[in-house]
Amino acid sequence: MTPQEIHDFKMKWMRNNPYRVRLHSDLESRGKDYCKENFRPEQWNMSKWSDVYEHTFYFCSKNMAESFQKNFKKYANLPKI
């Protein structure tokens, strides 16, 4: 896919309620590395500092979000303080 096609594809699924996983901000690099190793660039996105000590990862499928969350289960989707 060209960069433009990747962008268009991401924008399409991001508009339609993507699957979200919140992750502790200390694990940003590990989260990105996991996504780069397991998913294509057009299948995920990340929003930095979506809350205090938290980044949000977005996925185009439920299976991807669940896989990511399982990998980081101790630090993913923590209760709000």
SETILO-950850 format. One record per residue (C-alpha): residue in one letter; chain; x, y, z; residue number from 1. Coordinates in steps of 0.25 Angstrom, whole numbers. Each point is the difference from the previous one (the first is absolute). Example, Ala and Ser with C-alpha at 12.3 -4.5 7.8 and 13.67 -1.06 7.14 Angstrom:
2
<r=A, c=A, px=49, py=-18, pz=31, k=1>;
<r=S, c=A, px=6, py=14, pz=-2, k=2>;
This chain:
81
<r=M, c=A, px=0, py=0, pz=0, k=1>;
<r=T, c=A, px=4, py=14, pz=-3, k=2>;
<r=P, c=A, px=1, py=10, pz=12, k=3>;
<r=Q, c=A, px=-13, py=7, pz=-5, k=4>;
<r=E, c=A, px=-7, py=-14, pz=-1, k=5>;
<r=I, c=A, px=5, py=-3, pz=14, k=6>;
<r=H, c=A, px=-5, py=14, pz=5, k=7>;
<r=D, c=A, px=-14, py=-2, pz=-7, k=8>;
<r=F, c=A, px=-2, py=-14, pz=6, k=9>;
<r=K, c=A, px=3, py=4, pz=14, k=10>;
<r=M, c=A, px=-9, py=12, pz=-1, k=11>;
<r=K, c=A, px=-11, py=-9, pz=-5, k=12>;
<r=W, c=A, px=0, py=-10, pz=12, k=13>;
<r=M, c=A, px=4, py=11, pz=10, k=14>;
<r=R, c=A, px=-13, py=7, pz=-3, k=15>;
<r=N, c=A, px=-8, py=-12, pz=2, k=16>;
<r=N, c=A, px=2, py=-3, pz=15, k=17>;
<r=P, c=A, px=14, py=-7, pz=1, k=18>;
<r=Y, c=A, px=4, py=-10, pz=10, k=19>;
<r=R, c=A, px=7, py=7, pz=11, k=20>;
<r=V, c=A, px=10, py=-5, pz=10, k=21>;
<r=R, c=A, px=6, py=10, pz=11, k=22>;
<r=L, c=A, px=14, py=-3, pz=4, k=23>;
<r=H, c=A, px=9, py=6, pz=11, k=24>;
<r=S, c=A, px=9, py=11, pz=-6, k=25>;
<r=D, c=A, px=13, py=-7, pz=5, k=26>;
<r=L, c=A, px=-3, py=-11, pz=-10, k=27>;
<r=E, c=A, px=-1, py=9, pz=-12, k=28>;
<r=S, c=A, px=12, py=-6, pz=-7, k=29>;
<r=R, c=A, px=-3, py=-14, pz=3, k=30>;
<r=G, c=A, px=-14, py=2, pz=-5, k=31>;
<r=K, c=A, px=4, py=6, pz=-13, k=32>;
<r=D, c=A, px=11, py=-11, pz=-2, k=33>;
<r=Y, c=A, px=-11, py=-10, pz=2, k=34>;
<r=C, c=A, px=-9, py=6, pz=-10, k=35>;
<r=K, c=A, px=11, py=2, pz=-10, k=36>;
<r=E, c=A, px=4, py=-15, pz=1, k=37>;
<r=N, c=A, px=-15, py=-6, pz=0, k=38>;
<r=F, c=A, px=-8, py=10, pz=-9, k=39>;
<r=R, c=A, px=1, py=8, pz=-13, k=40>;
<r=P, c=A, px=2, py=15, pz=2, k=41>;
<r=E, c=A, px=-15, py=2, pz=-5, k=42>;
<r=Q, c=A, px=-6, py=-9, pz=10, k=43>;
<r=W, c=A, px=4, py=8, pz=13, k=44>;
<r=N, c=A, px=2, py=14, pz=5, k=45>;
<r=M, c=A, px=4, py=7, pz=13, k=46>;
<r=S, c=A, px=-4, py=12, pz=7, k=47>;
<r=K, c=A, px=10, py=5, pz=10, k=48>;
<r=W, c=A, px=-4, py=6, pz=14, k=49>;
<r=S, c=A, px=-15, py=-4, pz=-2, k=50>;
<r=D, c=A, px=-1, py=1, pz=15, k=51>;
<r=V, c=A, px=10, py=2, pz=12, k=52>;
<r=Y, c=A, px=11, py=-11, pz=-1, k=53>;
<r=E, c=A, px=-7, py=-6, pz=-12, k=54>;
<r=H, c=A, px=0, py=-2, pz=-15, k=55>;
<r=T, c=A, px=-11, py=-6, pz=-8, k=56>;
<r=F, c=A, px=2, py=-10, pz=-11, k=57>;
<r=Y, c=A, px=-10, py=-1, pz=-11, k=58>;
<r=F, c=A, px=-3, py=-13, pz=-9, k=59>;
<r=C, c=A, px=-8, py=-3, pz=-12, k=60>;
<r=S, c=A, px=-5, py=-14, pz=6, k=61>;
<r=K, c=A, px=-4, py=-5, pz=13, k=62>;
<r=N, c=A, px=10, py=-12, pz=-1, k=63>;
<r=M, c=A, px=12, py=10, pz=-1, k=64>;
<r=A, c=A, px=-5, py=8, pz=12, k=65>;
<r=E, c=A, px=-2, py=-13, pz=8, k=66>;
<r=S, c=A, px=14, py=-5, pz=-4, k=67>;
<r=F, c=A, px=6, py=13, pz=4, k=68>;
<r=Q, c=A, px=-7, py=1, pz=13, k=69>;
<r=K, c=A, px=3, py=-15, pz=4, k=70>;
<r=N, c=A, px=15, py=3, pz=-3, k=71>;
<r=F, c=A, px=0, py=12, pz=10, k=72>;
<r=K, c=A, px=-11, py=-5, pz=9, k=73>;
<r=K, c=A, px=6, py=5, pz=13, k=74>;
<r=Y, c=A, px=1, py=15, pz=-6, k=75>;
<r=A, c=A, px=-11, py=1, pz=-10, k=76>;
<r=N, c=A, px=-14, py=6, pz=3, k=77>;
<r=L, c=A, px=3, py=3, pz=14, k=78>;
<r=P, c=A, px=-11, py=6, pz=9, k=79>;
<r=K, c=A, px=0, py=15, pz=0, k=80>;
<r=I, c=A, px=5, py=6, pz=13, k=81>;
